[in-house]
């Protein structure tokens, strides 16, 4: 995601936040008062009355999946690590999903390089017409272009947070959905070629392929993208394109985060804008939000560097994000 360091950081003034909240109230009713509550809620005071019984999110197992991916090596298209991850991921999903779709496609980069890429889709509740989509990218970046050390810039990124984290969360959610079926159809999309680059001309490739070839038929009512969701010091402010194009989904997710005691990690007081996979789905009419941490390491110093390793990530953050997304799914009756 080469544009992440270049994205415009926008602080929303109080009056604008109030206006957005007012719009949400009109759209969604008084529950919006939970949004932006700033203070974290203790474990003992979490809201439980509205929770749907569901399996617990196993953060330790999700973290093991994160480590497994990094142990393969950088999952750069065309490498052995990329092939091994695809085989492993497919095997994991076939054990639990109703249907697994392997969707290969080709891409010629702006520099004339041919890439063989593969999206993976796992479907749950295939008998439901009403469906939602959860997605993440599973590839990692071929160059550590944000490294301060010039000699490191040509090396590939380990991708613990940027790639492996979202994949780990979705794999654990897949096991949960197998253990207890969600109350609606859920598709998990693992996109390839999101982080290839070096420019956005050769990024978001899997999301573009899905949007052009499957989105209309699958017809999800909304989608949630997970990107960089394992930072040891997490913060998930509202992403601006998400707010503009899927305000009701933002309201639903940030309300759940507040209910579960994660309010201060999902702040509504500020927002940032980023180019990511969600824009490709928004372009074809799917309301999509991006749960993303914009600041990985001190001053974002771990992003797109060789320091994107498991030691700089946290199972606690995986738990937080997995809890929120699972709750959104199981409440969706």
C-alpha positions in Angstrom: 0.0 0.0 0.0 2.4 2.6 -1.2 -0.1 5.4 -0.9 -0.6 4.9 2.8 2.4 7.1 3.8 1.2 9.7 1.3 -2.5 9.8 2.4 -4.0 13.0 3.5 -4.6 13.0 7.3 -7.8 14.9 8.0 -8.8 16.0 11.5 -12.6 16.5 11.6 -13.6 19.5 13.6 -16.2 18.9 16.3 -19.0 20.5 14.4 -18.4 18.2 11.5 -18.4 15.2 13.7 -21.6 16.3 15.2 -23.2 16.7 11.8 -22.1 13.2 10.8 -23.5 11.8 14.0 -26.8 13.6 13.4 -26.9 12.1 9.9 -26.4 8.6 11.5 -29.2 9.3 14.0 -31.6 10.1 11.2 -30.6 7.0 9.3 -30.2 4.5 12.1 -32.0 5.8 15.3 -30.8 6.5 18.8 -28.3 3.7 19.0 -25.8 6.0 17.3 -25.3 7.7 20.7 -22.9 4.9 21.5 -20.5 6.1 18.8 -17.4 8.0 19.6 -17.7 7.4 23.3 -13.9 7.7 23.6 -13.6 5.9 27.0 -12.8 2.2 27.0 -15.3 -0.1 28.8 -14.0 -2.5 31.4 -14.5 -6.2 30.9 -17.0 -6.4 33.7 -19.1 -3.6 32.2 -19.3 -4.8 28.6 -22.8 -4.8 27.1 -23.9 -8.4 27.0 -27.7 -8.2 26.8 -27.7 -7.7 23.0 -25.0 -10.2 22.2 -25.8 -13.3 20.2 -24.4 -16.5 21.6 -21.4 -17.4 19.4 -18.1 -19.3 19.7 -15.2 -17.3 21.2 -12.6 -15.9 18.9 -9.4 -17.9 19.5 -6.7 -15.2 19.4 -3.9 -17.6 20.2 -4.7 -19.8 17.2 -5.1 -16.7 15.0 -1.6 -15.6 16.1 -0.2 -19.0 15.2 -1.7 -18.6 11.7 0.0 -15.2 11.5 3.4 -16.7 12.4 2.8 -19.6 10.0 2.4 -17.2 7.1 5.5 -15.3 7.9 7.4 -18.5 8.3 6.6 -19.3 4.7 8.6 -16.2 3.7 7.3 -13.1 2.0 4.2 -14.1 0.0 5.2 -12.2 -3.1 3.5 -13.4 -6.3 5.7 -15.9 -8.2 7.6 -17.1 -5.2 7.7 -20.4 -3.4 6.3 -18.8 -0.3 3.4 -17.5 -2.2 2.7 -21.0 -3.6 3.0 -22.6 -0.1 0.7 -20.1 1.5 -2.0 -20.7 -1.2 -1.9 -24.4 -0.7 -2.0 -24.1 3.1 -4.8 -21.6 3.1 -6.9 -23.6 0.7 -6.5 -26.7 2.9 -7.4 -24.8 6.0 -10.6 -23.4 4.4 -11.7 -26.7 2.8 -11.9 -28.2 6.3 -14.5 -25.7 7.4 -16.3 -23.8 4.6 -19.4 -24.9 2.7 -17.7 -24.0 -0.6 -14.2 -22.9 -1.5 -13.5 -21.2 -4.8 -10.0 -20.8 -6.2 -10.0 -18.0 -8.7 -6.8 -17.6 -10.6 -6.2 -14.6 -12.9 -3.3 -13.0 -14.7 -2.0 -9.5 -14.7 0.7 -7.7 -16.7 2.3 -4.9 -14.8 3.0 -1.4 -16.1 6.7 -2.6 -16.4 5.6 -5.6 -18.5 6.0 -8.3 -15.9 3.4 -11.1 -16.0 1.9 -12.1 -12.7 -0.1 -15.3 -11.9 -2.4 -14.3 -9.1 -5.2 -16.1 -7.2 -8.1 -15.0 -5.2 -9.6 -17.4 -2.7 -13.2 -17.3 -1.6 -14.8 -19.3 1.2 -18.6 -19.4 1.4 -20.7 -20.1 4.4 -24.5 -20.4 4.5 -24.8 -20.9 0.8 -28.6 -21.4 1.2 -29.0 -17.7 2.2 -29.8 -15.1 -0.4 -28.8 -12.3 2.0 -25.0 -12.2 2.2 -22.2 -10.1 3.5 -18.5 -10.1 2.5 -15.4 -10.0 4.7 -12.1 -9.5 2.9 -8.4 -9.1 3.3 -5.3 -9.4 1.2 -3.0 -12.4 1.6 0.0 -11.3 -0.5 3.0 -9.3 0.9 5.0 -6.5 -0.6 8.0 -7.3 -2.8 10.1 -4.3 -1.7 10.7 -2.7 1.7 10.5 0.7 0.1 9.9 2.6 3.3 13.1 1.3 5.0 15.5 3.9 6.2 18.3 1.6 5.2 18.9 1.8 1.4 20.3 -1.7 1.3 17.0 -3.1 2.7 14.7 -1.4 0.3 15.1 -4.0 -2.4 14.2 -6.8 0.0 10.7 -8.2 0.4 8.6 -7.4 3.4 7.8 -10.1 5.9 4.2 -8.9 6.1 3.2 -9.9 9.6 0.8 -7.0 10.0 0.4 -6.0 6.4 -1.2 -9.1 4.9 -0.9 -11.9 7.5 -2.9 -10.3 10.2 -6.2 -9.9 8.3 -5.7 -13.3 6.8 -5.3 -14.8 10.3 -8.5 -13.1 11.5 -10.5 -14.4 8.6 -9.2 -17.9 9.0 -10.2 -18.0 12.6 -13.6 -16.5 11.8 -14.0 -19.4 9.2 -13.5 -21.9 12.0 -16.1 -20.1 14.1 -18.6 -20.1 11.3 -18.1 -23.8 10.9 -18.6 -24.4 14.6 -21.8 -22.3 14.7 -23.4 -21.2 11.4 -24.0 -17.5 11.1 -27.6 -16.2 10.8 -27.0 -15.1 7.2 -24.7 -15.9 4.3 -21.0 -14.9 4.7 -18.3 -14.9 2.0 -14.7 -14.6 2.9 -12.5 -13.1 0.2 -8.7 -13.3 0.3 -7.4 -11.0 -2.4 -4.0 -11.4 -4.2 -1.9 -8.7 -5.6 -3.1 -6.0 -3.3 0.4 -4.9 -2.3 2.5 -5.5 -5.4 3.2 -2.0 -6.7 5.4 0.0 -6.7 2.5 2.3 -7.6 -1.2 2.0 -7.4 -1.3 1.0 -11.1 -0.2 -2.4 -10.0 -2.1 -2.7 -6.6 -5.5 -3.8 -5.5 -5.5 -6.3 -8.3 -7.5 -9.1 -6.6 -10.2 -6.6 -5.4 -10.4 -5.3 -9.0 -10.7 -8.8 -10.4 -13.5 -9.7 -7.9 -15.4 -6.4 -8.5 -15.4 -7.0 -12.3 -16.1 -10.7 -12.3 -17.9 -11.9 -9.2 -19.4 -9.0 -7.2 -22.6 -8.7 -9.2 -23.4 -12.4 -8.9 -22.4 -12.7 -5.2 -24.3 -9.4 -4.4 -23.2 -8.8 -0.8 -25.4 -6.3 1.1 -22.2 -4.8 2.5 -18.5 -5.6 3.0 -15.8 -5.2 5.7 -12.1 -5.0 4.7 -9.5 -5.8 7.3 -6.0 -4.4 6.7 -3.1 -4.1 9.2 -5.1 -5.3 12.2 -2.4 -6.6 14.6 -0.3 -3.6 15.8 0.8 -3.8 19.4 -0.5 -0.3 19.9 -3.8 -0.4 17.9 -6.1 2.4 16.8 -8.8 2.1 14.2 -10.2 5.5 13.4 -13.0 5.8 10.9 -11.6 5.7 7.3 -13.0 8.7 5.3 -14.1 6.9 2.1 -15.9 4.3 4.3 -17.7 7.1 6.1 -18.7 8.8 2.9 -19.9 5.6 1.1 -21.1 3.2 3.8 -22.1 5.3 6.9 -24.6 2.7 8.1 -21.9 0.0 8.1 -19.5 2.3 10.0 -22.3 3.0 12.5 -22.9 -0.7 13.0 -19.3 -1.7 13.4 -18.2 1.2 15.7 -21.3 0.7 17.8 -20.4 -3.0 18.3 -16.8 -2.0 19.2 -18.1 0.3 21.8 -20.5 -2.4 23.2 -17.7 -4.8 23.5 -15.4 -2.5 25.5 -13.1 -1.4 22.6 -14.4 2.1 22.2 -11.1 3.9 22.7 -9.5 1.7 20.1 -12.2 2.6 17.6 -12.3 6.4 17.9 -14.8 8.6 16.0 -13.0 11.9 16.8 -10.8 11.8 13.8 -10.6 10.1 10.4 -8.0 9.4 7.7 -8.3 8.7 4.0 -6.6 5.8 2.3 -6.5 4.0 -1.0 -7.2 0.3 -0.4 -9.1 -2.7 -1.7 -12.5 -1.3 -0.4 -12.5 1.4 -3.1 -12.8 -1.2 -5.8 -16.0 -2.6 -4.2 -17.4 0.8 -3.6 -16.9 1.6 -7.3 -19.3 -1.3 -8.2 -22.0 -0.3 -5.6 -21.1 -2.4 -2.6 -21.1 -0.4 0.6 -17.6 -1.3 2.0 -15.7 -0.1 5.0 -12.0 -0.4 5.9 -10.9 -1.4 9.4 -7.3 -0.3 9.3 -4.5 0.9 11.6 -2.8 3.9 10.0 0.2 4.1 12.4 2.2 0.9 12.6 5.2 1.3 15.0 6.5 4.7 16.2 5.7 7.2 13.5 4.6 4.4 11.2 8.2 3.2 11.0 7.4 -0.5 10.7 5.1 -0.2 7.6 6.7 -1.6 4.4 9.9 -2.4 6.2 11.7 -5.5 7.4 10.4 -4.7 10.8 6.9 -5.9 9.9 7.5 -9.1 11.9 5.4 -11.1 14.4 7.4 -9.6 17.3 5.8 -6.3 16.5 2.3 -7.6 16.4 -0.1 -8.7 19.1 -2.7 -11.5 19.6 -4.6 -9.1 21.8 -5.3 -6.8 18.8 -6.3 -9.8 16.7 -8.8 -10.7 19.4 -10.2 -7.2 19.4 -10.7 -7.1 15.7 -12.0 -10.7 15.5 -14.4 -10.0 18.4 -15.9 -7.0 16.7 -16.3 -8.6 13.2 -17.7 -11.8 14.7 -20.2 -9.8 16.7 -21.3 -7.8 13.7 -21.9 -11.1 11.8 -23.8 -12.9 14.6 -26.0 -9.9 15.5 -27.0 -9.6 11.9 -30.4 -11.3 12.2 
